[in-house]
Amino acid sequence: MTPIDHEQITSTTESPQGESQLATNLAEREHIEIDLLLEGMHRLYGYDFRNYARASLTRRIWHHVHSEKLGSISALQERVLHDRSCFERLVQNLSIPVTEMFRDPHLFRMFREKVVPLLRTYPYIRIWHAGCSTGEEVYSMAILLHEEGLLDKARIYATDMNNRSLQQAREGVFGIERMQLYTKNYLEAGGTRSFSEYYTARYQSVIFQPFLRKHIIFAEHNLATDRSFNEFNVILCRNVMIYFDDKLRERVHGLFHESLSRFGILVLGSKESMQFTGYSDSYEPLDRMEKVYRKIN
Ligand SMILES: C[S@@+](CC[C@H](N)C(=O)[O-])C[C@H]1O[C@@H](n2cnc3c(N)ncnc32)[C@H](O)[C@@H]1O
């Protein structure tokens, strides 16, 4: 890597080539600063963001630099390494916990139609939601299984690297203002009851019925660093790997392949696919449009 000094930067700005050289130098410096920040976070706190897709990671890091009222990524690195609470705020910022109940309702409708009949044939069902965020996707699945008469024989493992999101997921408390959207999604997803049966409203929040939670195990698990921990009939990992680079995506596909039982089902997000991964031959599409795959070898 070329070292960058101030003299070089000023002397290169006097021509168009100089300007482009300056831009290259700045990009190079940003790259180095981000590498050092991520290396430090990994070594000190064990959180590994080194193989996240660079463009969106860079935007989020800069956003965090500004929200901490700092002037550079190096200054952020200094604070992160000396102040755990700053590190925790950064993890929140990098975690992107956006989610909703019955997100992509057509997927849940398809799940009822094509996956549930397969699950009926099993004596016991284990489902893993990897990257479950604040739990909306998991409660949606618990409701679906309940309506299909499968919840009692199911164990749902809901994991995320973000402990704060997991805590909210465990509590099962969500903002009341979201219920209109969630009711609409639920009905589009093939819901057969009145959605409000599943929660009790309290001021500005709703709490979901405890019987739904009884079959869910919430636990911290980091897809970048942790190993497989059980065998599953279904794994859902939606809208998580879009933030990873090819190398990390490949690792996670390896983890899922190892963790799925024979003929197990893998559900990806609407913008994700098995294509171009080293595991594409190990699955057949159960529904190509919905990104639902069945492990065949
Ligand atoms: C956009 S949310 C997706 C939530 C839900 N699956 C959905 O589709 O609505 C992405 C989640 O992935 C989690 N995540 C990101 N990197 C992770 C990692 N290395 N290990 C586990 N979870 C991760 C984030 O903390 C966040 O909660």
The ligand as an SDF file (V2000), in Angstrom:
LIG
                    3D

 27 29  0  0  0  0  0  0  0  0999 V2000
  -32.5680   -6.7090    8.4380 C   0  0  0  0  0  0  0  0  0  0  0  0
  -32.5960   -7.7230    9.8650 S   0  0  0  0  0  0  0  0  0  0  0  0
  -33.5240   -9.1050    9.2760 C   0  0  0  0  0  0  0  0  0  0  0  0
  -34.5380   -9.6050   10.2920 C   0  0  0  0  0  0  0  0  0  0  0  0
  -35.4780  -10.6830    9.7810 C   0  0  0  0  0  0  0  0  0  0  0  0
  -34.7430  -11.8760    9.4180 N   0  0  0  0  0  0  0  0  0  0  0  0
  -36.3200  -10.1870    8.6340 C   0  0  0  0  0  0  0  0  0  0  0  0
  -36.0520  -10.5420    7.4820 O   0  0  0  0  0  0  0  0  0  0  0  0
  -37.2440   -9.4230    8.8650 O   0  0  0  0  0  0  0  0  0  0  0  0
  -30.9070   -8.3070    9.8940 C   0  0  0  0  0  0  0  0  0  0  0  0
  -30.5380   -8.9520   11.2150 C   0  0  0  0  0  0  0  0  0  0  0  0
  -29.3490   -9.7050   11.0040 O   0  0  0  0  0  0  0  0  0  0  0  0
  -28.5640   -9.6170   12.1710 C   0  0  0  0  0  0  0  0  0  0  0  0
  -27.1770   -9.9490   11.8530 N   0  0  0  0  0  0  0  0  0  0  0  0
  -26.2880   -9.2310   11.1110 C   0  0  0  0  0  0  0  0  0  0  0  0
  -25.0960   -9.8450   11.1050 N   0  0  0  0  0  0  0  0  0  0  0  0
  -25.2330  -10.9740   11.8480 C   0  0  0  0  0  0  0  0  0  0  0  0
  -24.3480  -12.0130   12.2140 C   0  0  0  0  0  0  0  0  0  0  0  0
  -23.0660  -12.0120   11.8340 N   0  0  0  0  0  0  0  0  0  0  0  0
  -24.8130  -13.0090   12.9870 N   0  0  0  0  0  0  0  0  0  0  0  0
  -26.1060  -13.0330   13.3950 C   0  0  0  0  0  0  0  0  0  0  0  0
  -26.9880  -12.0660   13.0980 N   0  0  0  0  0  0  0  0  0  0  0  0
  -26.5560  -11.0420   12.3240 C   0  0  0  0  0  0  0  0  0  0  0  0
  -28.7430   -8.1790   12.6100 C   0  0  0  0  0  0  0  0  0  0  0  0
  -28.4090   -8.0130   13.9750 O   0  0  0  0  0  0  0  0  0  0  0  0
  -30.2310   -7.9430   12.3150 C   0  0  0  0  0  0  0  0  0  0  0  0
  -31.0110   -8.2140   13.4360 O   0  0  0  0  0  0  0  0  0  0  0  0
  1  2  1  0
  2  3  1  0
  2 10  1  0
  3  4  1  0
  4  5  1  0
  5  6  1  0
  5  7  1  0
  7  8  2  0
  7  9  1  0
 10 11  1  0
 11 12  1  0
 11 26  1  0
 12 13  1  0
 13 14  1  0
 13 24  1  0
 14 15  1  0
 14 23  1  0
 15 16  2  0
 16 17  1  0
 17 18  1  0
 17 23  2  0
 18 19  1  0
 18 20  2  0
 20 21  1  0
 21 22  2  0
 22 23  1  0
 24 25  1  0
 24 26  1  0
 26 27  1  0
M  CHG  2   2   1   9  -1
M  END
$$$$
